[in-house]
Amino acid sequence: MNLVLYAPVAVSPGGFPRNEQGRPYLPGEAVRQAVFTAVFVYATRRDRAFRERVRREVTARVPNRALPDLLRRLEDLLLHRWPWLAGLHVPDIPLRRVERLRVLWIRLEDGQVAGEAMLETTRDVLPLPVPCTGEQQALLDAAGRSFTEALADAEWRWIRDVLPQLEPFYQDLKGHVLKHAPLPLRVGYWTDDPYQGRLLAFWRVPEVRRVVRNLYRRDPRPSTVLYAPRLQQTLGWSWWGEVTAL
């Protein structure tokens, strides 16, 4: 099995962590969180009972609850729904090549550039076994495809008027890559939104939007997306499986 980084992947503004020998690696936790996000959004779209539990949790008036506490609680709900996810261990992955790219932060609300930086990124095919059974793998594949297709479709609608040059990239992404790749994911630092898209299913639910905005000064949809102008790609698009090229 391989983790195929179809678009550039970054993990933080400060770059990739290094091991004791000073070599960069992609943290396994970045892949694990990408899987959790996909399954979480899939569950909120397909499982009414889970969606309602999430809605109640997000809108609960918990005194002095900080955003990280809410995110941990949402992960607890996911692990209660599928306990086997708690055992999903993804090892850190050594990187063979790292490239510094100029990256722009694009505000999805108005398409304006919110900032820019030179980020460490990587694009590669990285050996990585999938540590789950056939039935679990089928769930992950379905969840990854559902989340990434919905995210790509929404993201393109939000930015197409200000970044029309990205149309070929999103056409290929939506029309080919995400439909045929095994377990599509959005990995790493592709937005500065702390939800990483997990509340995307609630973006059009007025009650949830109002509470999230009032309590956490955030919107349920991602606030920004990271864009590499030289490559004409947005960051993070990947897949995990046996197929290395489409």
N, C-alpha and C positions, 0 to 999 in steps of 0.2 A: 504494500500500500504506500501511497505517496500523498504528501500535501503539495498541491500545485498552486503556486502563487501567480495567478493570471495577471493581476495588476500589482503595482508596488505595494509592499506591506511595511508599515512602520509600527513601532510599539509605544513611542513616547516622544515628546519634544527633545528629550535628552539623548535619544538614540537607543541602540540595543545594549542590553547588559553584556558584560564580559565574564568569562570564566577565569580560573586562577592563572591560566596561561595568557590571558588577555585577548582571547578569541571571542568574537560576538556569537550570540545564540538567540534564537526565537524562544521566548518562554512558553513552555507547554500550557501555562495558565491562560495565555492569550488565545490559544486554540480552544481550550476548554470553555472559556467564557463565550467565544463565538458560537460553540455548540449550544451552550445553555441559552443564549439569546434566541437562537433559531427555534429551539424546542419551546421556549417560553412563549414566543409570539405565535407559534403554531397552535399551542394549547389554548391561548386566549381567543383564537379565531375558530377553533374546532370543538372545544369542550365548554359548554355553557356553564357548567357548575364551576369549573376552574376560573373562567372569566369573571363570574360573579364574586368568587372569593378574592380575586385580585382587585376588582372594583371596590369591594368593601374595605380591603386593606389600604388601598391608595387614598380613599376618601375619609378614612377614620381620623378623627381629631385626637391624635396622640400627643400629649403635651411634650414640647421640647424634642420631638423626634427629628433628628438630622437626616439629610438625604442618604448618607451611607447606611444608616440603620434601616431605612425603608428598603433599600436595594438588597440588604441581607435578608430582610423578611420576605421579599418577593422570591429570592432564591430558595428560602426554606419552603415556601408553598410549592415550588416546582419539585423539590426533592421529596416532598410528601406525596405528590402525585405520581412520580416515577422514582422510587427509592434507589434503583440501580444506578441512576446518574451520579449518586454520591461516590461510587466506585470508579467513575470514569477518570482514570489517571492518564495524563498526556505528558510525556517526558519533554524536557528542554531539547531543542533541536539545534545542533551546531550549524552555523551559516558559512557557506563557502565564499560568498561574495556580498559585499555591502556597498551601496552607492548613495552618495549624498545628492538629493534632488531638491530643487526649488519647489515648494509646495505652497499653495494658496488656501486659506480658509474662506470658503464661500458661504455666506449667510443664506439659508434656504428661504427665509422670510421675504427677502427682497433681491437676492442674487448678487449683493454687493460683496466686495472683498473685505473681509474683517481682519486680515493679517496675512503675513507670509513668513516663511523661514526655510532654511536649508535643513532638511531632515535626513537622517540615515534611513534608507529603505533597502529592501531586497526583493528580487524576483527570481524564483528558482523552482526546481522540483526537488522536494525534500523527502527522503524516505521516512515514513511514519506509519506504523501498524495501527489499525483500528481496533481498540480493545473492547469489543462487545460481540454479542451473539447475532445470528442472522435476523431474528425478530427485532432486536434492538437496533440493528443497522438499518432495517427497513424504516423504522420510526425516524431515525436521524436523517436518512435520505429525504423522506417526505417533508420533514420539518425544515431542513435546509433549503430545499427547493421552494417551498411555500413562502418562507421568510424572504429569501433573496429576490425572488421574482416580484413579490409585493413591494419590497424596498426599492428595487431598481425602477419599477414602473412609477412609483410615487416620486422618487428622486428626480427622474428625468422630467416629469411634469413640472416640478418646482424650479428646475434650472434651465430648461430648454430655451427660454426666451433670452437669457443673458449669456448662455454658453452654447449657442447653436453648433459650434464646431465639434461638440461631443456627440452629435447624433450618430455617426458611424460606430463609435464605441458602444453606446447604449443599444443600438440596433443589434449589433453582434452579441452583446451581453444578454439581452432579453430574448432575442430570436433564436440563438444557437447555444451559447455557453451554458446558461442556467437551465435550459430545457434538457440538455444531454449529459451534463457533468454529474458524477456521483457526489452526493453530499456537498452541494454548494454552500459556502460560508462567507461571512464578511469578517475578516480577521484583523485584529490589532487596532491601531490608532487611525481610524478613518473619519472620526468626528470628535468634537470636544464635548459632546453630550454625554453626561454620566450614565444615562439610561442605555446608551448604545443601541437605541431603537427598540428597546423592550416594551415600551408603552405605545408603540406605533398603532396597535389595534384600537387604542382609546382616543386617538387624535380627534375624531369626530363626535366624541361623547362629551357634550357640554359640561356635565357635572364634574367629570374627571379633569377636563382641561382647566376648569375654574379653580378646583382645589389645588392641583399641581402648580398652577401659576401663582396662586396666593401664598401657598406654604413654602414652595421651593424655588420660586422665581424662575421656573423653567416651563417649557411647553412639552406635552407628550411626544410630539414629533422631534426628530433630531434638529438641533438649531443650526448646525453647520455640516459641511462635507469638505473633505480635504481633496484638493485637485492638483495634479502635476501637469503644468502647462506644456512642458517639453514632450511628454508622452501622450498628451491628450487623453488622460485617464483619471478617474477618481480612485482613491486608495482602497485596498483591503480585499478586493474580490478574489476568491480562492475556491478550490474544491479539494476534497479528501477522498481518495479511492485508488483503484488500480489504473484507471485511465490517466495517461500523462499528457495527451494531446487530443484535441477535438477537431 
